[in-house]
Amino acid sequence: MVILSTLRPLLLQPTKRCTTVIRYMAGDHGVFPFKPSRWQWNKFKDFFHFYALLGVIPLTIITVGANIFIGPATLSEIPEGYEPKYWEYSRSPITRFIAKYIVTNPQQDYEKYLHHLYEENEKRILRQLEKDVRQKMKERNDYQAYYYQPVMAKYHRVVRETADNLEEIRGD
C-alpha cells in the first residue's frame, strides 16, 4: 500500500517525469479521517454472498434441469387395481420429490393426530373417574387409606419361603 501511494504522483502524471518526492505531512490533505470500521459489515456481506450463492446456484440448476428434462406431470388414466401414492398427485417434479422424501405422509399425520385425540380422551376419562371417586369419598365421609401398601409378589414369595424354612427347622 505504501508503494502504491508513493507511485501515485507518477501514475497521475505519466508524461512528466517527477524528480521530487512529494510528502504530505500534517497538511489538510494528509489527515486521516476518524470513522468506524467497516470490517464486520464487509465480512458479513462476504459470508452472505458466499453462502447465498452456495445454495442459490445449485438449487437454480436443479430446478431448471427438472423443469426442462422431466417437466410437469400430466393427467392420465389410472390402471386397474393400482392405487396412486400420495406424492403422485403433485404436478411439479420438485414438489413430488419434497412430498416423497421430506414431508411426512398426510395419512400418517392424520393417524398420529387421531392417536393424540385418543390419548387425551383416555386422560379425560381417568380424570373424570378420579373426580367421581373423590366426590363419593366426600359424600360418604370416607378416607383414602394412606397406610395401605399393595403386596408385591416378589416379597410375598420371599416371606413365604422364609416362613417355610423356619417351620421345617422348628417342626410342629
Backbone bond lengths (Angstrom), bond angles and torsions (degrees), N, CA, C in turn:
res aa  C-N    CA-C-N  psi(-1)  N-CA   C-N-CA  omega(-1)  CA-C   N-CA-C  phi
1 M - - - 1.439 - - 1.517 110.64 -
2 V 1.339 116.95 -37.65 1.466 120.57 179.42 1.525 110.03 -67.04
3 I 1.298 115.91 -37.44 1.473 119.74 -179.58 1.522 110.07 -64.63
4 L 1.337 116.42 -41.06 1.454 119.21 179.46 1.518 112.02 -66.54
5 S 1.341 117.76 -37.26 1.462 119.54 179.68 1.523 111.50 -70.76
6 T 1.325 118.47 -29.02 1.475 119.48 176.20 1.516 111.10 -78.39
7 L 1.333 115.68 -25.90 1.467 118.17 179.26 1.526 112.08 -87.79
8 R 1.338 118.26 -7.95 1.452 120.64 -178.55 1.528 113.18 -56.21
9 P 1.328 119.52 -46.52 1.483 117.81 178.61 1.524 112.64 -60.66
10 L 1.316 116.83 -33.94 1.462 119.61 178.81 1.521 111.01 -69.71
11 L 1.335 115.60 -36.86 1.459 119.20 -178.86 1.523 112.00 -75.55
12 L 1.332 116.56 -31.90 1.454 119.13 179.88 1.528 112.18 -71.32
13 Q 1.312 116.76 -33.14 1.464 121.36 179.53 1.526 109.84 -121.63
14 P 1.321 117.09 78.02 1.455 118.43 -175.26 1.531 113.55 -71.51
15 T 1.315 118.51 -22.32 1.457 119.14 -177.32 1.510 112.04 -82.49
16 K 1.325 118.19 -31.07 1.452 121.62 -177.63 1.514 109.43 -97.00
17 R 1.297 116.46 130.31 1.459 122.13 179.88 1.501 108.36 -83.32
18 C 1.301 117.19 119.96 1.457 121.80 -176.73 1.514 108.67 -93.80
19 T 1.312 116.65 123.64 1.456 120.04 -179.41 1.506 111.70 -104.04
20 T 1.305 117.53 -16.42 1.460 119.49 179.39 1.522 109.47 -105.14
21 V 1.297 114.52 145.36 1.457 120.91 178.65 1.521 107.57 -91.36
22 I 1.302 116.02 126.47 1.455 120.51 179.27 1.527 107.76 -91.46
23 R 1.318 114.37 125.50 1.458 119.90 -179.96 1.513 108.70 -116.01
24 Y 1.306 116.05 126.92 1.459 121.03 176.28 1.515 107.62 -99.39
25 M 1.289 116.27 107.65 1.462 119.87 -177.31 1.526 109.43 -92.88
26 A 1.312 118.04 -108.23 1.460 120.97 -176.31 1.512 111.27 -99.78
27 G 1.302 116.80 30.78 1.454 120.15 -179.55 1.518 112.13 -79.54
28 D 1.309 116.97 -179.51 1.458 121.92 -177.69 1.523 112.03 -66.87
29 H 1.323 116.05 -37.94 1.449 117.80 -176.39 1.516 113.66 -83.87
30 G 1.291 118.51 -3.13 1.460 121.16 178.84 1.517 113.24 -104.47
31 V 1.317 117.33 9.95 1.461 120.91 -177.13 1.531 109.43 -78.44
32 F 1.312 114.42 132.71 1.468 120.12 178.41 1.521 108.34 -85.95
33 P 1.331 118.07 118.08 1.465 119.22 -176.84 1.528 111.12 -74.80
34 F 1.327 115.64 137.54 1.458 120.61 176.80 1.526 108.91 -86.65
35 K 1.291 116.55 119.34 1.456 121.22 176.04 1.520 108.56 -151.70
36 P 1.319 117.07 155.69 1.468 118.87 -178.59 1.520 111.67 -65.47
37 S 1.304 114.58 154.11 1.457 120.34 -178.98 1.526 110.59 -71.07
38 R 1.299 117.26 144.28 1.464 122.64 177.12 1.533 110.72 -106.57
39 W 1.312 116.27 15.57 1.458 120.14 -175.86 1.529 111.46 -62.80
40 Q 1.358 117.11 -47.07 1.467 119.61 179.82 1.524 111.36 -62.05
41 W 1.325 117.65 -41.21 1.457 121.17 179.94 1.526 110.78 -64.58
42 N 1.321 116.10 -44.34 1.467 119.73 179.10 1.525 111.25 -65.11
43 K 1.339 116.42 -39.33 1.468 119.86 178.92 1.531 110.05 -65.53
44 F 1.336 117.32 -41.55 1.456 121.33 178.00 1.528 110.38 -61.42
45 K 1.323 117.47 -45.53 1.461 120.40 179.21 1.528 111.10 -61.68
46 D 1.332 116.28 -41.54 1.465 119.37 179.16 1.526 110.83 -61.30
47 F 1.338 116.92 -49.07 1.462 120.08 -179.88 1.526 111.42 -64.06
48 F 1.332 116.87 -41.36 1.459 120.06 -179.72 1.523 110.84 -62.01
49 H 1.309 116.77 -47.37 1.467 119.10 179.25 1.524 111.29 -63.89
50 F 1.327 116.92 -40.57 1.463 120.19 -178.97 1.528 111.05 -62.39
51 Y 1.347 116.90 -52.03 1.455 119.34 -176.16 1.516 112.44 -74.12
52 A 1.328 117.30 -31.50 1.464 119.27 176.34 1.525 109.99 -64.79
53 L 1.324 116.02 -45.88 1.463 118.65 179.59 1.522 111.53 -71.46
54 L 1.340 116.46 -28.80 1.459 119.74 176.75 1.529 110.64 -63.67
55 G 1.334 117.86 -31.02 1.449 120.86 177.58 1.516 113.18 -95.19
56 V 1.340 117.16 -36.10 1.464 120.39 -174.10 1.527 111.81 -71.07
57 I 1.302 117.67 -44.11 1.473 120.02 -176.21 1.529 111.81 -63.00
58 P 1.349 120.31 -51.01 1.473 118.53 178.55 1.531 113.15 -63.45
59 L 1.339 117.24 -39.30 1.461 118.74 179.36 1.521 111.97 -65.88
60 T 1.314 116.87 -36.54 1.465 120.17 177.04 1.526 110.51 -65.54
61 I 1.318 116.85 -43.69 1.469 120.84 179.26 1.536 110.15 -62.67
62 I 1.336 116.85 -43.58 1.466 120.47 -179.78 1.523 110.48 -64.78
63 T 1.328 116.99 -43.34 1.465 120.77 -178.62 1.523 111.48 -64.24
64 V 1.325 115.82 -47.22 1.470 119.33 -179.77 1.530 110.27 -64.60
65 G 1.328 116.97 -43.12 1.463 120.32 179.07 1.523 112.48 -62.35
66 A 1.326 116.59 -42.23 1.466 119.81 179.91 1.523 111.02 -66.40
67 N 1.327 116.49 -40.52 1.465 118.88 -178.95 1.528 112.53 -72.90
68 I 1.332 117.37 -29.34 1.466 119.77 179.53 1.524 111.17 -81.90
69 F 1.330 117.26 -49.93 1.468 120.42 -172.26 1.527 113.55 -85.84
70 I 1.314 118.11 -34.80 1.462 120.00 -178.88 1.525 110.20 -95.47
71 G 1.319 116.54 -53.06 1.458 121.15 177.60 1.509 112.71 81.62
72 P 1.328 116.47 172.33 1.463 119.81 -178.55 1.533 111.43 -73.69
73 A 1.308 114.25 157.59 1.464 120.21 178.92 1.524 109.84 -75.64
74 T 1.312 115.37 151.83 1.468 120.76 177.66 1.522 108.84 -120.58
75 L 1.304 115.42 152.00 1.456 120.17 178.33 1.522 110.29 -74.88
76 S 1.299 115.92 139.46 1.460 120.72 177.20 1.525 108.30 -149.92
77 E 1.310 115.17 168.55 1.462 120.93 179.61 1.524 110.23 -67.22
78 I 1.321 116.02 141.09 1.460 121.11 176.79 1.522 107.35 -87.61
79 P 1.336 117.28 128.59 1.467 119.46 179.29 1.530 111.31 -63.10
80 E 1.296 115.03 157.07 1.455 122.07 -179.17 1.525 110.01 -63.73
81 G 1.311 117.21 128.27 1.462 121.94 176.29 1.517 114.41 82.69
82 Y 1.306 118.67 2.56 1.470 120.97 -179.99 1.516 109.03 -100.67
83 E 1.321 115.86 129.93 1.462 120.38 176.40 1.526 108.27 -108.14
84 P 1.323 118.57 116.87 1.463 120.67 -177.51 1.518 112.13 -64.74
85 K 1.314 114.95 146.93 1.459 120.84 175.86 1.529 108.56 -76.17
86 Y 1.327 116.15 162.21 1.458 119.41 -175.40 1.523 112.57 -67.15
87 W 1.317 118.64 -28.98 1.459 120.01 -179.13 1.530 112.22 -78.41
88 E 1.306 117.99 -14.31 1.463 120.76 -179.17 1.522 112.87 -76.32
89 Y 1.320 117.66 -6.94 1.457 120.86 178.65 1.528 112.28 -84.72
90 S 1.330 118.38 -10.35 1.469 121.40 179.64 1.515 110.27 -79.94
91 R 1.324 115.91 146.67 1.464 120.65 -176.73 1.524 111.91 -83.53
92 S 1.318 117.50 -46.13 1.465 121.61 -174.97 1.532 110.84 -81.41
93 P 1.346 117.71 144.59 1.471 119.15 178.03 1.526 112.16 -66.76
94 I 1.314 117.09 -31.00 1.465 119.85 179.23 1.525 109.66 -71.47
95 T 1.315 116.89 -40.42 1.463 120.51 176.84 1.524 110.68 -64.54
96 R 1.312 117.07 -38.01 1.471 120.27 176.88 1.527 110.67 -63.89
97 F 1.332 116.65 -42.54 1.470 120.57 178.56 1.524 110.65 -61.62
98 I 1.330 116.25 -45.65 1.467 119.97 -179.97 1.521 110.13 -64.10
99 A 1.327 117.62 -42.75 1.462 120.84 -179.30 1.534 111.47 -66.18
100 K 1.327 116.73 -33.17 1.463 119.65 -176.83 1.523 112.59 -79.95
101 Y 1.348 117.88 -43.29 1.463 120.63 -170.07 1.523 115.15 -107.74
102 I 1.321 119.45 -18.85 1.460 120.06 -173.97 1.522 111.53 -111.58
103 V 1.322 117.90 -52.21 1.458 122.35 -176.50 1.528 109.14 -83.08
104 T 1.338 115.68 145.03 1.464 118.69 -179.67 1.527 110.94 -77.01
105 N 1.298 114.17 160.70 1.454 122.49 -178.94 1.532 109.84 -63.80
106 P 1.331 119.37 131.73 1.470 120.29 178.44 1.528 112.91 -60.92
107 Q 1.317 117.39 -34.17 1.463 119.81 177.52 1.528 110.24 -65.95
108 Q 1.326 116.21 -40.06 1.460 120.70 177.75 1.528 110.41 -64.50
109 D 1.337 117.10 -42.33 1.463 120.39 176.72 1.526 110.86 -60.97
110 Y 1.321 116.31 -41.59 1.462 120.55 179.78 1.527 111.08 -63.91
111 E 1.326 116.48 -42.58 1.462 119.80 179.97 1.525 111.38 -68.28
112 K 1.344 117.16 -35.32 1.464 119.58 174.95 1.525 110.47 -64.53
113 Y 1.316 116.27 -39.21 1.462 120.49 177.71 1.526 110.91 -64.92
114 L 1.340 116.96 -41.67 1.465 119.85 177.41 1.527 111.30 -63.50
115 H 1.331 117.17 -38.59 1.464 120.21 177.41 1.525 110.23 -63.95
116 H 1.322 116.04 -40.74 1.464 120.17 177.12 1.537 110.12 -60.23
117 L 1.330 116.71 -44.77 1.464 120.25 177.59 1.521 111.45 -61.86
118 Y 1.337 117.09 -39.99 1.462 121.15 178.72 1.530 110.94 -62.48
119 E 1.348 115.81 -45.94 1.469 119.61 179.91 1.525 110.95 -62.25
120 E 1.324 116.67 -43.22 1.465 119.77 178.94 1.530 111.17 -64.68
121 N 1.316 117.33 -36.66 1.466 120.27 177.36 1.522 110.65 -65.90
122 E 1.332 117.72 -40.77 1.466 120.60 177.24 1.524 110.87 -62.70
123 K 1.323 117.20 -41.44 1.468 119.87 176.62 1.527 110.85 -62.95
124 R 1.328 116.55 -39.74 1.462 120.53 178.97 1.523 110.97 -62.80
125 I 1.330 116.06 -42.62 1.466 120.43 179.55 1.529 110.26 -63.77
126 L 1.346 117.25 -42.97 1.469 120.18 179.26 1.527 111.33 -65.14
127 R 1.335 116.83 -39.85 1.465 119.80 177.32 1.533 110.95 -63.12
128 Q 1.317 115.75 -41.81 1.462 120.36 179.02 1.528 110.54 -64.28
129 L 1.342 116.79 -41.67 1.466 120.58 178.24 1.524 110.39 -63.61
130 E 1.329 116.96 -42.49 1.466 120.07 178.74 1.527 110.54 -64.49
131 K 1.300 116.89 -39.08 1.464 121.02 177.22 1.525 110.64 -63.19
132 D 1.344 116.78 -41.95 1.459 120.60 178.45 1.527 111.47 -64.18
133 V 1.330 117.20 -40.92 1.468 121.34 179.32 1.522 109.76 -63.34
134 R 1.315 117.12 -44.68 1.470 120.26 178.37 1.535 110.95 -62.46
135 Q 1.320 115.05 -40.03 1.477 119.16 178.58 1.530 110.78 -62.26
136 K 1.348 117.93 -44.95 1.476 121.43 178.79 1.528 111.13 -64.20
137 M 1.337 116.37 -39.72 1.461 119.65 177.96 1.528 110.34 -63.58
138 K 1.319 116.90 -36.58 1.457 120.93 178.96 1.524 110.86 -69.76
139 E 1.350 116.26 -41.12 1.466 120.13 179.85 1.512 111.87 -64.80
140 R 1.320 117.36 -40.41 1.468 122.02 -173.50 1.530 112.45 -94.60
141 N 1.337 116.98 4.65 1.474 121.85 -176.19 1.520 111.06 53.51
142 D 1.299 115.69 42.45 1.457 122.60 -179.02 1.528 108.26 -90.47
143 Y 1.305 116.64 172.51 1.454 120.49 177.82 1.522 108.90 -131.41
144 Q 1.322 115.42 168.97 1.471 119.81 -172.95 1.521 113.16 -86.52
145 A 1.313 118.93 -10.78 1.464 122.40 179.22 1.513 110.84 59.15
146 Y 1.326 115.13 67.19 1.453 119.77 -178.39 1.519 112.78 -66.94
147 Y 1.331 118.11 -21.42 1.459 120.74 -177.81 1.505 112.56 -76.09
148 Y 1.303 118.84 -10.95 1.465 121.95 -177.76 1.524 110.04 -72.69
149 Q 1.324 116.67 130.13 1.451 121.43 174.85 1.515 108.07 -124.65
150 P 1.316 117.42 127.00 1.469 118.56 -178.45 1.523 111.44 -67.03
151 V 1.328 115.82 148.41 1.452 121.78 -179.31 1.519 108.94 -84.71
152 M 1.329 115.20 129.69 1.458 118.79 176.75 1.520 108.14 -100.09
153 A 1.294 117.05 139.55 1.470 122.20 -174.54 1.522 111.65 -61.92
154 K 1.331 117.42 -33.86 1.468 120.55 -177.39 1.532 110.10 -62.10
155 Y 1.331 117.29 -50.24 1.456 120.96 -178.08 1.523 111.39 -70.86
156 H 1.301 117.57 -34.68 1.460 121.09 178.01 1.533 109.81 -63.36
157 R 1.325 116.30 -41.20 1.459 121.16 179.20 1.534 110.46 -65.28
158 V 1.326 118.03 -42.37 1.468 121.17 179.86 1.528 110.48 -63.95
159 V 1.330 116.29 -43.56 1.470 119.77 -179.95 1.525 110.14 -64.57
160 R 1.328 117.88 -40.47 1.469 120.72 179.54 1.524 110.89 -64.58
161 E 1.336 117.46 -42.29 1.470 120.29 178.26 1.521 111.12 -63.48
162 T 1.312 117.10 -40.71 1.472 120.68 177.96 1.525 110.48 -64.31
163 A 1.314 116.28 -42.13 1.477 119.80 179.14 1.526 110.57 -64.72
164 D 1.332 117.37 -39.71 1.470 120.20 178.13 1.524 111.10 -64.41
165 N 1.338 116.62 -41.44 1.470 120.03 178.51 1.529 110.82 -63.67
166 L 1.313 117.33 -43.29 1.474 120.04 179.02 1.533 111.23 -64.31
167 E 1.329 115.85 -36.61 1.458 119.93 179.61 1.522 111.01 -67.30
168 E 1.340 118.30 -37.88 1.464 121.41 177.20 1.518 111.31 -65.87
169 I 1.331 116.51 -39.48 1.453 120.62 -178.77 1.530 109.89 -69.08
170 R 1.302 118.26 -47.81 1.460 122.42 -175.69 1.528 112.71 -75.05
171 G 1.313 113.03 -36.41 1.478 116.84 -175.56 1.521 108.83 84.28
172 D 1.333 115.82 -166.05 1.484 119.29 -178.19 1.455 110.13 -77.05
